[in-house]
Each structure stands twice: as C-alpha cells, then as structure tokens.
Amino acid sequence: DSCVLKNICDLSFKNSTGKGLYISLYKRNGNLYEGNVLTMKVLPIAMECLYELKSGIYKFKIEIEGEDEKRIVYREGELKLIACENMIKEIKF
C-alpha cells in the first residue's frame, strides 16, 4: 500500500459546535516541535480534512473564535498519527 511506503495518513476534524474553530498542528521532532505550523479554520457544523500527513506525534491546539476576532484556547494536547490510519476527531462542547 502506498500509504505504508510514504508513511502518511489523513486527519479530519468535525466541528459539532456553533462557533468557528481554529486548529493548529505542530509536528514533534524528538523533544522539540518543527517550526512550520499547519493551521486551518473549521466552520460551525462542518468538517475539514488534512491529507497525506507524515506519521508521528503532533501537538494540537484548538481555539474558539471569540469576540473582536480574538481566539480563546479551548484545548491543547498531543495525538499520534499512524500510517494508513484515517482519523476523525469530533469537537463538541
């Protein structure tokens, strides 16, 4: 399978809230995180996907769209992406 050879997977975020969300991913490289950040906006009651992500451990940060275009951090953590795994994360309050 090509996903095994390329060591890639897909990740989807489903926003089941009534507010827009910003999701940022930082790939871990040893004890540090890489400088390039993947950020996407997921509209209310919608789903967005990232395709062909390199497998590994990622730090994630979910921010809620607040008043005056300010973002409020809702959740932070890490997730492990495994080759050929198509993961869907649902966000709800």
Backbone as a ProteinNet text record, in pm:
[ID]
protein_1_A
[PRIMARY]
DSCVLKNICDLSFKNSTGKGLYISLYKRNGNLYEGNVLTMKVLPIAMECLYELKSGIYKFKIEIEGEDEKRIVYREGELKLIACENMIKEIKF
[TERTIARY]
84.2	0	88.8	52.2	136.4	144.5	40.7	46.3	151.6	175.3	279.7	416.6	436.9	565.5	595.2	493.9	512	504.6	456.1	440.8	348.5	229.3	134.6	-2.5	-84.8	-221.8	-305.8	-436.6	-529.6	-588.9	-616.9	-674	-787.3	-903.9	-1020.4	-1069.5	-1117.4	-1176.1	-1320.8	-1411.7	-1554	-1594.7	-1642.7	-1683.7	-1834.4	-1871.3	-2012.7	-2061.2	-1987.8	-2024.7	-2090.8	-2138	-2198.9	-2102.4	-1973	-1872.5	-1762.2	-1697.2	-1583.9	-1464.5	-1385.8	-1267.8	-1143.4	-1031.5	-901.3	-822.9	-768	-692	-551.2	-453.3	-312.8	-243.5	-158.1	-80	68.3	144.9	289.6	350.5	429.8	489.7	607.6	609.1	717.9	836.2	953.5	1078.3	1171.1	1171.4	1246.9	1175.6	1246.5	1186.4	1135.7	1155.9	1116.6	1007.4	948.4	847.3	903.5	867.8	913	854.4	923.8	883	759.3	736.2	618.7	492.7	391.2	265.1	155.4	74.9	-42.9	-162.6	-227.8	-344.8	-459.6	-577.7	-696	-815.3	-910.4	-1034.4	-1143.7	-1220.1	-1331.5	-1459	-1543.8	-1668.1	-1763.5	-1862.4	-1959	-2032.8	-2053.5	-2124.2	-2066.1	-1935.6	-1866.6	-1749.1	-1688.4	-1572.3	-1466.5	-1341.7	-1227.7	-1124.5	-1048.1	-951	-813.2	-712.4	-574.3	-531.9	-480.2	-445.3	-294.8	-251.9	-112.8	-20.3	-59.8	27.7	129.5	249.6	352.1	313.5	330.4	301.3	394.9	349.4	430.4	342.7	406.5	336.1	323.5	203.4	173.5	114.7	153.8	86.9	-27.9	-145	-257.1	-305.1	-359.5	-420.1	-550.9	-660.1	-792.4	-832.8	-863.6	-904.4	-1044.4	-1123.4	-1260	-1255.9	-1332.2	-1344.1	-1427.3	-1363.5	-1431.6	-1472.3	-1506.4	-1545.9	-1426	-1451.2	-1347.9	-1235.6	-1269.3	-1173.9	-1062.2	-1081.8	-984.2	-1011	-904.2	-916.2	-897.3	-979.6	-971.6	-930	-823	-775.8	-876.5	-926.6	-1024	-954.3	-860.1	-791.3	-655.7	-559	-426.6	-389.5	-306.1	-261.8	-178.4	-157.3	-81.4	-163.6	-138.7	-200.8	-98.2	-115.4	-23.2	-92.4	-30	-82.2	-4	-75.9	-16.4	-41.1	59.7	49.5	-76.8	-144.1	-264.8	-389.1	-377.6	-494	-564.2	-690.9	-769.9	-850.6	-803.3	-859.2	-956.8	-1069.5	-1166.8	-1181.8	-1158.8	-1173.8	-1294.4	-1389.9	-1508.7	-1490.4	-1519	-1506.5	-1646.7	-1681.6	-1811.4	-1793.8	-1881.9	-1873.6	-1957.5
-118.2	0	124.6	225.1	343.9	424	420.7	496.3	439.2	308.7	247.6	290.8	286.9	325.9	473.6	558.5	702.3	742.8	651.6	677.7	797	793.3	904.8	857.4	954.2	926.6	1052.7	1040.5	1152.8	1182.4	1310.1	1354	1451.5	1425.2	1512.3	1563.8	1687.1	1748.1	1783	1734.3	1762.6	1859.7	1977.1	2079.9	2066.5	2015.2	1998.2	2111.3	2221.5	2335.3	2442.7	2545.7	2656.4	2770.2	2748.2	2852.9	2804.6	2899.4	2864.8	2824.8	2729.7	2682.3	2699.5	2725.9	2725.3	2609.7	2525.7	2410.4	2420.9	2412.3	2420.5	2290	2242.1	2120	2151.4	2098.4	2115.4	1976	1937.1	1802.7	1796.6	1692.7	1674.6	1608.5	1660.4	1606.6	1587.8	1468.2	1444.4	1511.9	1599.7	1672.5	1810	1847.7	1980	1966.1	2080.4	2083.3	2158	2112.6	2177.8	2318.2	2407.2	2546.6	2569.9	2483.8	2506.5	2453.4	2536.6	2505.3	2490	2385.5	2367	2422.3	2523.3	2582.7	2585	2549.5	2555.2	2603.4	2661.4	2706.3	2606.8	2565.9	2474.9	2550	2572.4	2645.6	2565.5	2633.7	2562.5	2453.6	2342.2	2226.9	2189	2175.3	2140.3	2047.7	1993.3	1906.3	1945.8	1949.9	1978.5	1868.6	1841.3	1732	1779.6	1712.9	1728.7	1593.3	1593.7	1469.6	1453.4	1327.1	1288	1354.9	1352.2	1399.6	1291.2	1331.3	1235.3	1177.1	1048.2	983.3	1037.2	1031.6	1077.9	1139.3	1208.9	1272.4	1420.7	1472.3	1612.7	1675.6	1798.6	1879.5	1948.8	1953.2	2024.4	2133.8	2239.8	2348.1	2383.6	2379.9	2415	2546.9	2644.2	2775.9	2806.7	2872.3	2912.2	3056.1	3082.2	3217.3	3299.2	3401.9	3482.3	3618.1	3705.6	3842.2	3919.5	4016.9	4104.2	4025.7	3913	3827.8	3774.2	3773.9	3715.2	3566.6	3491.8	3346.7	3306.3	3213.1	3161.7	3015.5	2977.6	2839.3	2750.5	2651.1	2556.1	2430.9	2378.2	2255.6	2246.7	2189.2	2160.1	2018.2	1955.5	1821.1	1763.6	1633.7	1564.9	1449.1	1416.8	1298.8	1228.5	1097.9	1015.6	971.9	1002.7	963.1	841.9	738.4	613.3	599.5	550.7	535.5	459	506.3	447.1	461.1	524.8	544	672.6	666.7	784.1	821.8	921.5	957.6	1073.9	1065.3	1173.4	1212.5	1340.8	1393.9	1486.3	1456.2	1540.9	1634.7	1762.1	1862.1	1910.3	1894.1	1941.6	1987.5	2078.3	2132.1	2049.1
0	0	0	-76.4	-89.5	39.8	123.9	249	343.5	337.1	420.5	370.1	239.7	182.8	206.4	193.4	213.2	360.6	447.6	591	615.5	552.8	561.3	608.5	650.5	691.8	672.2	691.8	679.3	816.1	841.1	967.9	940.2	999.9	980.8	1115.3	1115.3	1234.2	1202.5	1285.8	1270.1	1380.2	1341.1	1434.9	1459.3	1576.6	1611.8	1702.3	1704.5	1787.8	1702	1764.1	1691.7	1666	1691.3	1672.6	1579.4	1512.7	1428.8	1514.4	1465.9	1537.5	1451.5	1517.2	1451.7	1512.2	1426.8	1473	1417.4	1507.8	1469.9	1506.1	1416.5	1438.7	1427.9	1524.6	1528.9	1535.3	1435.5	1433.3	1529.3	1611.3	1707.9	1639.4	1669.6	1616.3	1735.7	1793.9	1916.6	2032.6	2103.6	2215.9	2175.3	2049.4	2001.1	1895.9	1861.1	1755.2	1634.8	1516.3	1394.2	1384.7	1314.2	1303.7	1218.9	1118.8	1032.7	1101.3	1103.2	1171.3	1067.2	1081.5	996.4	1072.7	1017.8	1082.3	983.5	1033.5	948	1029.6	959.8	1021.9	986.1	1088.5	1066.6	1105.8	1009.2	1031.5	1120.8	1183.6	1268	1190.6	1255.3	1199.7	1061.9	1057.5	932.8	965	859.3	874.7	772.2	816.4	729.1	747.8	642.6	646	602.1	655.8	612.2	555.9	434.6	367.3	358.6	359.5	342.9	443.4	570.5	677.9	709.9	740	781.5	916.6	931.9	1059.4	1166.5	1290.5	1402.1	1509.5	1602.1	1712	1682.6	1701.2	1675.3	1801.1	1827	1928.4	1856.3	1919.6	1860	1954.9	1896	1972.7	1904.1	1980.7	1928.7	1992.5	1906.9	1954.2	1904.8	1990.6	1956.7	1908.2	1804.4	1752.8	1851.6	1910.5	2011.3	1957.8	2050.6	2015.5	1960.4	1874.7	1817.7	1750.8	1690.5	1618.9	1707.7	1838.8	1930.4	1941.1	1960.9	1974	2120.2	2165.3	2301	2291.9	2363.4	2359.5	2430.6	2358.4	2412	2464.1	2387.4	2427.4	2358.9	2430.6	2375.3	2415	2335.3	2367.8	2256.1	2261	2157.2	2103.5	1978.2	1919.2	1831.8	1822	1744.1	1616	1504	1373.5	1324	1285	1240.1	1089.8	1018.4	873.3	834.9	731.4	672.6	760.1	875.9	961.7	923.3	898	864.7	988	1060.9	1189.8	1176.6	1247.8	1254.8	1400.7	1430.2	1565.7	1567.1	1654.8	1665.8	1784.4	1763	1867.1	1902.5	2029.2	2077.5	2220.7	2261.4	2397.6	2490.6
[MASK]
+++++++++++++++++++++++++++++++++++++++++++++++++++++++++++++++++++++++++++++++++++++++++++++

